[in-house]
Amino acid sequence: MNNGGTDGGAAAAVIRCAGLVKHFLETENVVQVLNGVELTVAPGERVAIVGASGSGKSTLLHLLGGLDLPTRGEVYVTGAAINRMGDAERGLLRNRAIGFVYQFHHLLPEFSALENVAMPLLIRGMEPLEAEARAKALLQRVGLGKRLTHKPGQLSGGERQRAAVARALIHQPAVVLADEPTGNLDAHTGDQVYALMLELNADMHTSLVVVTHDTGLAARMQRVMHLEDGVLRQ
């Protein structure tokens, strides 16, 4: 029995959240960040989430990815209520179905690009030789075939973010959640990384949810949602 629960209406969606509310307690005050967010993301769909700084975009992304839990409401990932799961089960679902890309690459500094990208497969229990072969193939595809043994400190900002994109997609997740993925790059490099994400999204049919302040990048998505006053609007 799956104690995470499933929802028939959510089964066809990669991600669905319903009545999502998130409060934070600051000293003696309750700060309401999200106030009944509703969102459905279809397989292969590209969605941008925009909004003012501090509007709760990153908080929403953390809830969608099971990195945080809502005060109220439900989050379904491939039909399973991720917020109802225990830590271990939630971690397994993240490793199977979700990829993450952040503004800062979050690559492990002591490991090579190849080792960083292979890591999600190794955590899943794949044989090291097969994991490395898959990681090598994907790194070659994103233009890092000659940088396999380089550690993050030996890569440029754009190369590090390309490696981070490869790591997010190596296990062919149902959805990639990206938080300002080009925000730490210059305009030209950021555009290249964004184009790469869109290309891989199309080829792998992986859904893409991107939080960004860049309206030009957001416009290249299929749907743009605005987060304002704790509510998500088309």
N, C-alpha and C positions, 0 to 999 in steps of 0.2 A: 504494500500500500504506500502511495506517495503522500506523505503528510504535508507536502507543500501545497497540495490542492491544484485542481485544474478548473478552467472555466471554458465552457463550450463556445461562448461568444468571443473569447480571446484566442481560441485555438488557431484560427486562420491568420492572426496577427503575430508578427515577430515580437512586438512590444505593445502592451496596452496598459494604461493607468486610468483609474477611475476614482474620482473624488479625493484626489491626492492632497493632503494637508500636511504641512510641516511647521512646527513651532520650535523655537529655541528659547531657553531661559537665560536671560542676561541679568545678573544680580537678582533683583526682585521683579523684573519686568519680563513679560512674555512677548517675544518678537515673532510675529506671524509672517513667514516667508512665502509659503505656498498656500493658496486658499481654494482648494477644490479643482486642481488641475486635471484635465481630461486630454488624453492623447492616444492615438492608435497609429502604429507604424506597420505598413504592409511589407511582405517579403520583397527585398530588392529596392525599396523606396528610399529616397534621399530627402531628409528633412533638416532644415536649419532652424535653430532657436536663437532669436535675437532679443535684446532688451538692454536697459540701462545697467550700468555697473551697480552691483549690489541688489539686482532685482531677483536673484535666486536661481539663475541659469545653471550654475555649477551644482548647486544643491539638488536641483531637479535631475541633473545627469547622474549624480551619485545615487539617488533613489532608484532611477531606472536601471542602474547597473548593480543594485544590491549592495553598494558600498556603505549605505546608510539606510535607516528604516524610517518610514513615514510616521507621523503622529496619528494620522487616520488615512484610510483609503487603501487601495490595492494596486500592486504592480505585477503584471503578468508578463513573463518572458517565455516565448514559445509555448504559451498556454499554461504555464505553471506559475502559481502565486509566489514569487521570490521572497516577498516580505513575510510570508508565513513559515518559511523554512528555518531550520537551525543553521548555525554558522558553517558547519561542514557541508551540508547539502547545498547551501547557497554558494559556497566556494566551488563545488563541483559543477553547478549550473553555469557559473561565470566562466570556468575553464572550458566548458563545452560550447557555450552559445554566444559569449560576449567578448569583443575585443575593445581595448581602451587605447586612445591616443590623447596625450596631454600637451599643453603648451610647452612644458619642459619634458624632454624625452623619457626620463626615468629609467634609462638603461643602467644596468649594473656595471659600475666602473671597472671592476676587476676582471670582467669577462669580455671576450672578443665579440664583435658583431655577430659572428656565426653562433656563438654560445648563447648570446642574449636572445636571438630569434628562435633558436631551438628550445629554449627553456620551457615554454608552455607545453610543448609536446613531451618533453622529459617528465614534467610534473604529472602529465596524464599517464605516464608509464610506457611510452613508446621506446623501442630499442634505440640506443644512442646513435648507431650508424644510420638508421632510417630517419631519425629526427634531424641529424646533421645534413643528410642528403636533401631533405625537403627545405630546410633553412637555406642551404646553399643555392638551390634553384630559385627560391623567392628573392633572395638577396641579389642574385644575378639579374632577375627581372626588374628590380627597382634601381638598377645601375650601380650596385655595390659589389659586383663580382670580384673586383680586384682589392677589396677592402675587408675581406672575410676575417682576417686574423687581427685587424686593428681594433684596439679598445676604444671606447667612446671618447676618451681624451685625445685620441689621435685622429678623430673625424671632425669635419666641419659641422656647423650647425645644421645645414641642410642634409648632410649625410646622416647625422644622428637621427634627424626626424624621419628620414626615409627608412632607417633601420627600425625605428619605433613603429612605423606603419606596417612594415613587414612582420614584426613581432605580433602586432594586433591581429593580423590576418592569417598567420601561419596555420592556425587550427581551423580555418574556414568557418568562422563564427556566423551565426544568424544575423548578428548586428554588430556594428562598430560604433562606439560612443566616443566622440572626439570633443575635447574641451579646448577651444582656442588653439587648434593644432598648428596654425601658422603664425600665432601671435608673437613668437620670439624670433621670427625670421624677417629678413628684408623682403620688400615687396616682390622682387623677381624670384627669389628662392621660395618664398611662401607660395607663389602662384604655381611653381613647378611641383611642389609637394601636394598642393590641393588637386592639381590635375592628375597626379599619380593616384590619389585616393579615389577620385571619380572613375578613373580607368579600371582600377581593381574592383571597385564597387560594381561596375557594369559586367566585368568578366566573371566575377565570382558570385554575382547575384546576392551579395551581402548588403543588408540594409545599412544605412548610414544616418546617424543623428549627430549633427554638428552644432555646438554652441560657438557663436562667433559674434564679434562686434563689427566685422567687416561686411557692410551691406553688399559690396560687389561680389564677394565670395558667396554670400547667402543667396544672391540672385541666381547662382548657377545650380542651385538645388531645385528639386521638383516642387517643394512646398516650403514656405517660410512662416514660422509661428513667432508671435511676439509675446513675451512674458512681461506683464504689467500688472501691478497691484495684486500679485500672487496668482493671477489667472492667465492661462495660455489662450491666445486668440489667433485666428487665421489672419 
